[in-house]
Amino acid sequence: MRDLIEEEEGVIRVSELENVNKIKKLLMMSVNGTIHIHALRLIRRELGLPKDFLESILRKYASEFRLVDLEIVGLIDRGKEELGKAEVCVSWHKQPELSKMGVAEVEKWREREYREKWLSEFETKYAFLINLPTGFKIEAGYRERLRNWQRLPYVKPYERKEVVRVRTCGGSERFEKRAVGILHEILCLTVEKMVGVDRLVHFRKDLGIEVNLREVILKHPGIFYLSTKGNAQTVFLREAYSKGCLIVPNQIYAVRRKILDLILMGRRNTKELRSQNTIKDESHSLVHNENEQGTTDGDWVIPLLNNFKDQSSADELSKICATSQKELNELS
């Protein structure tokens, strides 16, 4: 286990430049070009950032990031830096390097749909990949509403246009679609394309998300999947998964899968060991009771063998053994 943890830390260190770009993209999506470090700290593991990212990334790349105060970080405006003023970058479109980065992952999918499937720009310009869950009940008029929503224009995550106000005509749906786009992009930046909903709440002010995130997630089951375990809720990007695994895995994800498999193997072995100890305890108890009644050692075996003289019981026992062996083979 320790070797796998060290391997994960090593992969994260190698991915330093990729992590720098992830933080840049989050800052480019923000309203004022700044983000609270506390919010980054909450999703540090989801983003694949090192534990000491404040020192190893933010302070190390002082030419890229500026600490406004102890808990706020911003992008440095290169134009004003040349003039001797290290100010936070609010309008990054004039910087060629940042302009190339300001393309959301969903835009790449739209480009492929437009070129490979020969779909019109009207159909793909503002659309999202929709994968409705199995057994989803499609009500009357749902397809039409979904088609209209897919065509609805909205201010994209990296765009700096004036955000449509909720109270304007059609503003509510467009504002909500912008929130969908931002959430989609954040999930694309994470290692496992998943993040806790309660942690996303800390980005609402910085990213200008003024809608209920949980309601948005539940309203779009073809894009997001909400997992609830107790009081914890986790949102997954549905398009990134197939049969419970990432379609396009990465190095950090691969190491974490190994750790998970090792933990699951330990649980299975623990359960098997407990069941074996239970059987031994019952056997010792049975021997003790039989000896008290004056029978010889070994007479307790006869009643147990009588229980299996029926062929069907033997077949069931063989099936159980075969199933256990199959599970062990899958773990190897």
C-alpha positions in Angstrom: 0.0 0.0 0.0 2.8 2.4 0.9 4.4 1.8 -2.5 1.2 2.7 -4.3 0.8 5.9 -2.3 4.4 6.9 -3.1 3.7 6.1 -6.8 0.7 8.3 -6.7 2.7 11.2 -5.2 5.4 10.7 -7.8 2.8 10.9 -10.7 1.4 14.1 -9.2 4.9 15.6 -9.0 5.5 14.7 -12.7 2.2 16.4 -13.6 3.2 19.8 -12.2 2.7 21.7 -15.5 -0.7 20.1 -16.1 -1.7 21.2 -12.6 -0.5 24.7 -13.2 -2.8 24.8 -16.3 -5.8 23.5 -14.3 -5.5 26.3 -11.8 -5.1 28.8 -14.6 -8.4 27.5 -16.2 -10.3 27.8 -12.9 -9.0 31.4 -12.6 -10.0 32.2 -16.2 -13.5 31.0 -15.5 -13.8 33.2 -12.4 -15.6 36.5 -12.3 -12.8 38.7 -11.1 -9.8 36.6 -12.1 -9.4 35.3 -8.5 -10.3 32.2 -6.5 -10.2 31.5 -2.8 -7.4 29.1 -1.9 -9.7 27.5 0.6 -11.9 26.3 -2.2 -8.9 24.9 -4.1 -7.8 23.1 -1.0 -11.2 21.4 -0.7 -10.9 19.8 -4.2 -7.2 19.4 -4.1 -7.3 15.6 -4.4 -10.0 15.7 -7.1 -7.8 18.0 -9.2 -4.7 15.9 -8.5 -2.9 18.7 -6.8 0.0 18.0 -4.4 -0.6 18.6 -0.7 1.8 21.5 -0.7 0.4 23.1 -3.8 0.5 26.6 -2.2 4.3 26.4 -2.1 5.1 23.9 -4.9 2.8 25.6 -7.5 1.4 29.0 -6.5 4.5 30.4 -4.9 6.9 28.6 -7.2 5.3 30.0 -10.3 5.2 33.6 -9.1 5.4 34.8 -12.6 2.0 33.2 -13.3 0.1 33.6 -10.0 -0.3 36.4 -7.6 -1.4 35.9 -3.9 -3.8 38.8 -3.4 -3.8 37.9 0.3 -3.3 34.8 2.4 -6.5 33.1 1.0 -7.0 34.5 -2.5 -5.0 33.8 -5.7 -5.2 35.5 -9.1 -3.6 35.4 -12.5 -0.9 38.0 -13.2 -1.6 40.3 -16.1 1.4 40.0 -18.3 0.8 43.3 -20.1 0.8 45.3 -16.9 3.7 43.2 -15.5 5.9 44.5 -18.2 5.1 48.0 -17.1 6.1 47.2 -13.6 2.6 46.6 -12.2 1.9 43.1 -11.1 -1.9 43.2 -11.2 -4.5 40.5 -11.4 -5.5 39.6 -15.0 -9.3 40.1 -15.6 -9.3 40.2 -19.4 -7.0 37.4 -20.6 -8.2 37.3 -24.2 -5.4 39.6 -25.3 -2.8 37.1 -24.1 -2.2 34.5 -26.8 -1.1 31.7 -24.4 -4.2 32.0 -22.3 -6.5 32.4 -25.3 -5.4 29.0 -26.5 -6.3 27.5 -23.1 -9.7 29.1 -23.0 -11.4 26.3 -24.9 -13.8 24.1 -22.9 -13.7 20.3 -23.3 -17.3 20.3 -24.6 -16.2 22.6 -27.4 -13.9 19.8 -28.7 -16.8 17.4 -28.7 -18.9 19.9 -30.6 -16.2 20.3 -33.2 -16.0 16.5 -33.7 -19.8 16.3 -34.0 -19.8 19.1 -36.6 -17.0 17.6 -38.7 -17.5 13.8 -38.4 -21.3 13.6 -38.3 -22.0 16.6 -40.7 -24.4 18.2 -38.2 -25.3 21.8 -38.7 -23.7 24.5 -36.6 -27.1 25.5 -35.3 -27.5 22.0 -33.8 -24.0 21.7 -32.2 -22.9 25.2 -31.3 -24.4 25.2 -27.8 -25.2 21.5 -27.4 -24.0 19.0 -24.7 -23.5 15.2 -25.0 -26.6 13.6 -23.6 -26.6 10.0 -22.2 -29.9 9.3 -20.5 -29.7 6.6 -17.9 -31.2 3.1 -18.6 -34.9 3.0 -17.8 -35.3 6.7 -17.9 -38.9 7.5 -18.4 -39.4 10.0 -21.3 -42.5 12.1 -20.7 -44.6 13.7 -23.4 -42.8 16.8 -24.8 -39.5 16.0 -23.1 -37.6 15.5 -26.4 -38.9 18.8 -27.8 -37.8 20.7 -24.6 -34.4 19.0 -24.7 -34.0 19.9 -28.3 -34.8 23.6 -27.6 -32.5 23.6 -24.6 -29.6 22.2 -26.7 -30.0 25.1 -29.1 -30.3 27.7 -26.4 -27.4 30.2 -26.6 -25.5 31.0 -23.3 -22.3 32.7 -22.1 -19.7 29.9 -22.2 -17.4 29.3 -19.2 -14.3 31.1 -20.6 -16.2 33.9 -22.3 -16.1 37.4 -20.9 -19.4 38.8 -22.2 -21.9 40.3 -19.8 -23.7 37.5 -18.1 -27.4 37.4 -18.8 -29.4 38.4 -15.7 -31.9 35.9 -14.3 -34.8 38.4 -14.5 -34.4 39.1 -18.3 -36.5 37.3 -20.9 -35.0 33.8 -21.2 -32.3 34.8 -18.8 -33.1 32.1 -16.2 -32.6 29.2 -18.6 -29.4 30.8 -20.1 -28.0 31.5 -16.7 -28.7 27.9 -15.7 -27.1 26.6 -18.8 -24.0 28.6 -18.1 -23.9 26.9 -14.7 -24.1 23.6 -16.4 -21.2 24.6 -18.7 -19.0 25.6 -15.7 -19.8 22.5 -13.8 -19.1 20.4 -16.9 -15.7 22.0 -17.3 -14.8 21.7 -13.6 -15.6 17.9 -13.8 -13.4 17.6 -16.9 -10.5 19.1 -15.0 -10.7 16.5 -12.2 -8.8 13.3 -12.2 -11.8 11.0 -11.8 -14.5 13.3 -13.4 -16.2 13.5 -10.0 -16.4 15.9 -7.1 -18.5 16.4 -3.9 -21.4 18.7 -4.3 -20.8 20.3 -0.9 -17.2 21.3 -2.0 -18.5 22.8 -5.3 -20.6 25.3 -3.2 -17.4 27.1 -2.2 -16.8 28.1 -5.9 -20.2 29.7 -6.4 -19.2 33.2 -5.6 -15.9 33.1 -7.4 -17.4 31.6 -10.6 -20.6 33.6 -10.5 -22.9 30.6 -10.0 -26.1 31.9 -8.5 -28.3 28.8 -8.9 -28.9 25.8 -6.7 -26.2 23.3 -7.9 -28.1 20.2 -6.7 -31.2 21.2 -8.5 -29.2 21.8 -11.7 -27.6 18.4 -11.4 -30.9 16.6 -10.9 -32.5 18.5 -13.8 -29.9 17.2 -16.3 -29.6 13.4 -15.7 -28.2 13.0 -19.2 -25.1 15.0 -18.4 -24.6 14.4 -14.7 -25.1 11.5 -12.2 -25.6 12.3 -8.6 -24.5 9.6 -6.1 -25.8 9.8 -2.5 -24.3 7.9 0.4 -25.6 9.1 3.7 -25.2 12.8 3.8 -22.5 12.9 1.2 -23.5 13.7 -2.4 -21.0 13.3 -5.3 -21.6 14.4 -8.9 -20.1 12.4 -11.8 -19.7 13.4 -15.4 -21.8 10.7 -17.1 -20.2 10.9 -20.5 -16.7 10.1 -19.0 -17.7 6.7 -17.7 -18.6 3.3 -19.2 -19.4 0.2 -17.1 -18.1 1.9 -14.0 -14.7 2.9 -15.3 -13.3 6.0 -17.0 -13.3 5.7 -20.7 -10.1 7.7 -21.0 -8.1 6.9 -17.8 -5.0 8.8 -16.7 -2.0 7.9 -14.6 -3.3 9.1 -11.3 -6.6 7.3 -11.8 -4.8 4.1 -12.7 -2.8 4.2 -9.4 -5.9 5.0 -7.4 -7.7 2.0 -9.0 -4.9 -0.2 -7.8 -5.2 1.1 -4.3 -9.0 0.6 -4.4 -8.6 -3.0 -5.7 -6.1 -3.7 -2.9 -8.6 -2.4 -0.3 -11.5 -4.4 -1.7 -9.3 -7.5 -1.7 -8.5 -7.0 1.9 -12.2 -6.7 2.7 -13.0 -9.9 0.9 -10.1 -11.7 2.7 -11.3 -10.4 6.0 -14.9 -11.6 5.4 -13.6 -15.0 4.4 -11.4 -15.2 7.5 -14.3 -14.3 9.7 -16.5 -16.9 8.2 -13.8 -19.6 8.6 -13.3 -18.6 12.3 -17.1 -18.8 12.8 -17.1 -22.3 11.3 -14.2 -23.4 13.5 -15.9 -22.0 16.6 -19.2 -23.8 15.8 -17.2 -27.1 15.2 -15.4 -26.8 18.6 -18.6 -26.1 20.3 -20.3 -29.1 18.7 -17.4 -31.4 19.7 -17.5 -30.1 23.3 -21.3 -30.8 23.6 -21.0 -34.2 22.1 -18.2 -35.2 24.5 -20.3 -34.1 27.5 -23.0 -36.5 26.5 -20.5 -39.4 26.5 -19.9 -39.9 22.8 -16.4 -40.4 21.4 -14.4 -37.8 19.5 -15.4 -37.8 15.9 -19.0 -39.0 16.4 -20.1 -35.4 15.7 -19.0 -35.8 12.1 -21.8 -38.2 11.3 -24.7 -35.8 11.7 -22.9 -33.3 9.4 -22.4 -35.9 6.7 -26.0 -36.9 6.9 -27.0 -33.4 6.0 -25.1 -33.7 2.7 -26.2 -37.2 1.6 -28.8 -35.5 -0.7 -27.2 -34.8 -4.1 -28.8 -31.4 -4.4 -27.1 -30.1 -1.3 -23.7 -31.3 -2.6 -24.4 -29.5 -5.9 -25.2 -26.3 -4.0 -22.0 -26.6 -2.0 -19.9 -27.1 -5.2 -21.5 -24.0 -6.8 -20.6 -21.9 -3.7 -17.0 -23.1 -3.9 -16.9 -22.4 -7.7 -18.2 -18.9 -7.2 -15.6 -18.1 -4.6 -12.8 -19.4 -6.8 -14.1 -17.3 -9.7 -14.0 -14.1 -7.6 -10.4 -14.9 -6.6 -9.5 -15.4 -10.2 -10.9 -12.0 -11.1 -8.8 -10.4 -8.4 -5.6 -11.9 -9.7 
